[in-house]
């Protein structure tokens, strides 16, 4: 699971450039140093522009690596199916192991940041990713499921913490910095299949990913991170507003959209394999999807200057559905790659548009936002799993694509309903269908 930046500016919470010494008043320098060494606390020094730039650059590098890990199953699933001698239904269960574990990690990430620091969540998360991917090198089917769950849990810890840390470090340009960060994640998603094809061996590829995670873990441990704003956490935790009225609508929309993204990107290489010479060349389907996924997000701001968000979201849903439908009937490599590109171009802009609505309607720090993101992760795991189960049940693997098509169809009325919602203080009790 990943948390892409939205196209709207994250609302500032007021001037927050306070000296951190007030947080630790009366605390001796020696005691503070001791606490830092034990708990990997955030930096106690103000972040200068240079330190902010270095931290943001390092975070983007981490997100490239974590982009590879998040999308790891997609390109390697055909190889794992052969290596472990598992059915398409069993292979689909791996997505649930990753995404459900990631949801649990994401829910715990906020508490870990609040109790300890950004760095604690980031370092622990990357360490778990390292352990999980390293275990896959020699794992069988039984151990492999736990390995996938391990790195999924690590992703849940690290990704939200890095997102929030970058936003905290770049207070005057939060939206731009978070968007850059998640663009770096997309680069990792594209690079993973390319790296697998270059390695041309599953074990060698996993070792390369482990090496990248090891470098990332060292960098995360050594790189200072900004301090979390405790005053903001207290004030936001005390707020009481009617935002929970819109949570079911937002949560179900994010469940479906994240599920569609995960189901398509996770299965296209496996479903396209019969039309390619081998599993390594079949990863071209992943590359086509992710390149146009990134392009869709890159061009979204320009499109939004000429089109309202709700219309753009509906257009994205239509393009995604067209790509999935075309993929189902594609029987040669050119048509398969074209369908993957079309699906990627449609899926790419949609999720950030939903995050923009979350930001506008309930805010980014409200507990309800965590609930919505948890539903997104659950959708990523369940829809991907049931694509495999449905394809196995019907005896035709591509028939599982009926699920993302159905999810996209349900998203149409939900998107229309979202478009009609107003500001949080005026939001009425929301019914999903009227």
C-alpha positions in Angstrom: 0.0 0.0 0.0 1.2 3.6 -0.8 -0.1 7.0 0.0 0.1 9.3 -3.0 0.1 13.1 -2.7 -3.0 14.9 -3.8 -3.2 17.6 -6.4 -4.6 20.2 -3.9 -2.4 21.9 -1.4 -2.4 20.4 2.0 -3.9 23.0 4.3 -1.4 24.7 6.5 -2.1 24.5 10.2 -0.9 28.0 11.0 2.6 29.2 11.8 4.4 26.3 13.5 8.0 27.4 13.5 8.5 26.9 17.2 11.8 26.2 19.0 11.9 22.6 20.0 13.6 23.6 23.2 10.2 24.4 24.7 9.2 20.8 24.2 12.1 19.6 26.3 12.3 22.4 28.8 14.4 21.5 31.8 15.9 18.5 30.1 19.7 18.3 30.2 21.8 18.0 27.1 23.3 14.7 28.3 19.9 13.2 29.0 18.6 14.3 25.6 21.5 12.8 23.8 20.9 9.6 25.7 17.3 9.5 24.7 18.2 10.1 21.1 20.5 7.2 21.0 18.0 4.8 22.6 14.8 5.8 20.8 16.2 7.2 17.5 14.4 10.5 18.2 13.8 13.1 15.6 16.2 16.0 15.1 16.2 18.6 17.9 17.8 21.2 15.7 15.7 23.5 13.4 15.6 22.3 9.8 17.5 24.7 7.6 16.6 24.9 3.9 19.7 22.9 3.2 18.9 20.2 5.7 15.3 20.2 4.4 16.5 19.7 0.8 18.8 16.9 1.8 16.1 15.1 3.8 13.6 15.4 1.0 16.2 14.1 -1.5 17.0 11.1 0.8 13.2 10.5 1.3 12.7 10.4 -2.4 15.5 7.8 -2.7 13.8 5.7 -0.1 10.5 5.9 -1.9 12.1 4.7 -5.1 13.2 1.5 -3.2 9.9 1.2 -1.4 8.1 1.6 -4.7 10.0 -1.5 -5.9 9.0 -3.4 -2.7 5.3 -2.3 -2.8 4.9 -3.6 -6.3 7.2 -6.6 -5.9 4.5 -9.2 -6.2 3.2 -8.1 -9.6 6.3 -8.9 -11.8 7.5 -11.9 -9.7 4.1 -13.6 -9.2 4.4 -15.8 -12.4 7.9 -16.9 -11.2 6.7 -17.6 -7.7 3.8 -19.7 -8.9 6.2 -22.0 -10.8 8.9 -22.0 -8.1 6.4 -22.9 -5.3 4.1 -25.0 -7.5 1.0 -23.0 -6.4 -2.3 -22.4 -8.1 -3.6 -19.1 -9.3 -6.0 -19.0 -6.3 -3.1 -19.5 -3.8 -1.0 -16.9 -5.6 -3.8 -14.4 -5.1 -3.8 -14.9 -1.3 -0.3 -13.3 -1.2 -1.9 -9.9 -1.9 -4.0 -10.2 1.2 -0.9 -11.1 3.2 0.9 -8.0 2.0 -2.0 -5.5 2.1 -3.7 -6.5 5.3 -0.3 -6.5 7.1 0.3 -3.1 5.6 -3.0 -1.8 7.0 -2.0 -3.0 10.5 1.4 -1.4 10.1 -0.2 1.9 8.9 -2.5 2.0 11.9 0.4 1.4 14.2 2.6 3.9 12.4 0.8 6.9 13.7 1.0 5.7 17.3 4.7 5.0 16.9 5.3 8.4 15.5 3.3 10.0 18.3 5.0 8.0 21.1 8.6 8.0 19.6 9.5 9.7 16.4 9.3 9.7 12.6 12.8 8.0 12.5 11.7 5.1 14.7 8.8 4.2 12.4 10.9 4.7 9.3 13.9 2.6 10.4 11.8 -0.2 11.9 9.6 -0.3 8.8 12.6 -0.5 6.4 14.2 -3.2 8.6 11.0 -5.3 8.4 11.0 -4.8 4.6 14.6 -6.0 4.5 13.8 -9.1 6.6 10.8 -10.0 4.6 12.3 -9.6 1.1 15.5 -11.4 2.3 13.4 -14.3 3.5 11.8 -14.7 0.1 15.2 -15.6 -1.4 15.1 -19.1 0.2 11.5 -19.4 1.2 9.0 -22.1 0.3 5.2 -21.4 0.0 4.6 -21.7 3.8 7.5 -19.3 4.8 6.9 -17.1 1.8 3.5 -16.0 3.0 4.9 -14.8 6.3 7.8 -13.1 4.4 5.3 -11.2 2.3 3.3 -10.2 5.4 6.6 -9.1 7.1 7.5 -6.7 4.3 3.9 -5.6 4.0 3.8 -4.7 7.7 7.1 -2.8 7.2 5.7 -0.8 4.3 2.7 0.1 6.5 5.0 1.5 9.1 7.4 3.3 6.8 5.4 4.9 4.0 3.0 7.0 6.1 5.8 8.1 8.4 8.0 9.3 5.5 5.0 11.1 3.9 4.3 12.9 7.1 8.0 13.7 7.8 8.4 15.2 4.4 5.3 17.3 4.8 6.5 18.4 8.2 10.0 19.4 6.9 8.5 21.3 3.9 5.8 23.4 5.7 5.6 26.1 3.1 5.4 23.7 0.1 3.8 20.5 1.5 1.7 19.5 -1.6 4.7 19.9 -4.0 7.1 18.0 -1.8 4.7 15.1 -1.1 3.8 14.9 -4.8 7.5 14.7 -5.7 7.9 12.0 -3.1 5.2 9.9 -4.5 6.4 10.5 -8.1 9.7 8.9 -6.8 7.6 5.9 -5.6 6.2 5.6 -9.2 9.8 5.5 -10.5 10.4 2.5 -8.3 7.3 0.8 -9.5 8.6 1.2 -13.1 12.1 0.2 -12.2 11.2 -3.0 -10.5 10.1 -5.0 -13.6 13.0 -3.5 -15.6 15.4 -4.7 -12.9 13.9 -8.2 -12.9 14.2 -8.5 -16.6 17.9 -7.3 -16.4 18.7 -9.8 -13.7 16.8 -12.5 -15.5 16.7 -14.6 -12.4 14.4 -14.4 -9.4 17.0 -15.0 -6.7 19.4 -12.4 -8.2 16.6 -9.9 -8.4 15.6 -10.4 -4.8 19.2 -10.0 -3.7 19.4 -6.7 -5.6 16.3 -5.5 -3.8 17.7 -6.6 -0.5 20.9 -4.7 -1.2 18.9 -1.6 -2.0 16.9 -1.9 1.2 20.2 -2.3 3.2 21.5 0.9 1.8 18.1 2.6 2.5 18.1 1.3 6.1 21.6 2.8 6.7 20.6 6.1 5.1 17.4 6.3 7.2 19.3 5.6 10.4 21.9 8.3 9.7 19.7 10.9 8.2 18.2 13.4 10.7 14.4 13.7 10.5 12.2 16.6 11.5 10.5 16.7 14.9 6.8 16.0 15.0 4.6 18.8 16.1 3.1 17.7 19.4 1.0 20.8 19.9 -0.7 20.2 16.5 -1.4 16.6 17.5 -3.1 17.7 20.7 -5.2 20.3 19.1 -6.4 18.1 16.3 -7.1 15.2 18.6 -9.4 17.4 20.6 -11.5 18.6 17.6 -15.0 17.3 17.3 -16.7 17.7 14.0 -19.4 16.0 11.9 -16.8 14.6 9.5 -17.7 11.0 10.4 -20.9 11.5 8.4 -18.9 11.3 5.1 -16.4 8.6 6.2 -18.4 5.6 4.8 -18.6 7.2 1.4 -14.9 8.1 1.3 -13.8 4.8 2.8 -15.7 2.7 0.3 -14.5 4.8 -2.6 -10.9 4.4 -1.5 -11.4 0.7 -0.9 -12.6 0.2 -4.4 -10.1 2.5 -6.2 -7.1 1.1 -4.3 -8.4 -2.4 -5.0 -8.7 -1.7 -8.7 -5.1 -0.3 -8.8 -3.7 -3.3 -6.9 -5.7 -5.9 -8.8 -4.7 -4.6 -12.3 -1.0 -4.0 -11.5 -0.7 -7.2 -9.5 -2.2 -9.6 -12.1 -1.4 -8.2 -15.6 2.0 -9.9 -15.9 0.5 -13.3 -14.8 -2.5 -13.0 -17.1 -0.4 -11.8 -20.0 2.2 -14.6 -19.7 0.6 -17.0 -22.2 1.1 -14.3 -24.9 4.8 -13.7 -24.1 7.9 -15.9 -24.5 8.6 -16.0 -20.8 7.8 -14.4 -17.4 10.6 -11.9 -17.7 9.3 -10.4 -21.0 5.8 -10.5 -19.6 6.8 -7.8 -17.1 6.6 -5.4 -20.0 2.9 -5.3 -19.1 3.8 -4.0 -15.7 6.2 -1.4 -17.2 3.5 -0.2 -19.6 1.0 0.1 -16.8 3.3 2.1 -14.5 4.7 4.4 -17.1 1.3 5.6 -18.1 0.2 5.6 -14.5 3.0 8.1 -13.8 2.1 10.0 -17.0 -1.5 10.2 -15.9 -0.5 11.8 -12.6 2.1 14.1 -14.2 -0.5 15.6 -16.6 -3.3 15.7 -14.1 -2.5 19.2 -12.8 -2.7 20.6 -16.4 -6.0 18.8 -17.0 -7.5 20.1 -13.8 -6.9 23.6 -14.9 -9.4 23.0 -17.7 -11.7 20.4 -16.1 -13.5 20.1 -12.7 -12.2 17.4 -10.3 -15.5 15.4 -10.4 -15.5 15.3 -14.2 -11.8 14.3 -14.2 -12.5 11.5 -11.7 -15.3 10.1 -13.8 -13.1 10.3 -16.9 -10.4 8.4 -15.1 -12.9 5.7 -14.1 -14.1 5.4 -17.7 -10.5 5.2 -19.1 -9.6 2.6 -16.5 -12.6 0.5 -17.3 -11.9 0.7 -21.1 -8.3 -0.5 -20.4 -9.4 -3.5 -18.3 -12.1 -4.4 -20.9 -9.6 -4.2 -23.7 -7.1 -6.3 -21.8 -9.7 -9.1 -21.3 -10.1 -9.4 -25.1 -6.4 -8.7 -26.1 -4.7 -11.7 -27.7 -1.4 -10.3 -28.9 1.5 -8.4 -27.3 0.7 -5.0 -28.9 -2.9 -5.0 -27.8 -2.0 -6.3 -24.3 0.5 -3.5 -23.8 -1.9 -0.9 -25.2 -4.6 -2.1 -22.8 -2.2 -1.9 -19.9 -1.1 1.6 -20.8 -4.7 2.7 -21.1 -5.6 1.2 -17.7 -2.5 2.8 -16.1 -3.4 6.3 -17.6 -6.9 6.0 -16.1 -6.0 4.6 -12.7 -3.1 7.0 -12.1 -4.9 10.3 -11.4 -7.9 8.8 -9.6 -6.6 8.0 -6.2 -5.0 11.4 -5.5 -8.3 13.0 -6.4 -9.9 10.9 -3.7 -7.2 12.0 -1.3 -7.9 15.6 -2.2 -11.5 15.1 -1.1 -10.4 13.5 2.1 -8.2 16.5 2.8 -11.0 18.9 2.0 -13.8 17.2 3.9 -12.1 15.7 7.0 -8.4 16.9 7.0 -5.2 15.0 6.8 -4.6 14.5 10.5 -8.1 13.6 11.7 -8.5 10.0 12.9 -11.2 9.5 10.2 -8.5 9.9 7.6 -6.6 7.0 9.0 -9.8 4.9 8.9 -10.2 5.8 5.2 -6.6 4.9 4.4 -7.0 1.6 6.2 -10.0 0.8 4.0 -7.9 1.6 1.0 -5.3 -1.0 2.1 -7.9 -3.6 2.8 -9.4 -3.0 -0.7 -5.9 -3.5 -2.2 -5.6 -6.9 -0.6 -9.1 -8.3 -1.0 -9.8 -7.3 -4.6 -6.5 -8.7 -5.7 -7.0 -11.9 -3.8 -10.5 -12.4 -5.2 -9.4 -11.8 -8.8 -7.3 -14.9 -8.4 -10.1 -16.9 -6.7 -12.7 -15.9 -9.2 -10.5 -16.7 -12.2 -9.7 -20.2 -10.7 -13.4 -20.8 -9.9 -14.5 -20.0 -13.4 -11.6 -21.9 -15.0 -10.5 -18.8 -16.9 -7.9 -16.6 -15.2 -8.8 -13.4 -17.1 -12.4 -13.8 -15.9 -11.2 -12.5 -12.5 -11.0 -9.0 -14.2 -14.8 -8.9 -13.8 -14.1 -7.8 -10.2 -12.2 -4.6 -11.0 -14.7 -3.8 -13.8 -17.5 -4.1 -11.3 -15.6 -2.0 -8.7 -15.2 0.8 -11.4 -18.9 0.6 -12.2 -19.8 1.1 -8.5 -17.4 4.0 -8.3 -19.4 6.0 -10.8 -22.4 6.8 -8.5 -20.0 7.2 -5.5 -18.0 9.7 -7.4 -21.1 11.7 -8.3 -22.2 11.6 -4.7 -18.8 12.9 -3.6 -19.0 15.7 -6.0 -22.1 17.0 -4.3 -20.6 17.2 -0.8 -19.8 20.6 0.7 -17.5 21.8 3.5 -17.1 19.6 6.6 -19.2 21.8 8.9 -22.1 21.6 6.4 -21.9 17.9 5.5 -25.2 16.1 6.3 -25.5 12.5 7.2 -24.5 10.7 4.0 -26.3 7.8 2.4 -24.3 6.0 -0.2 -27.1 5.7 -2.7 -30.2 7.9 -3.1 
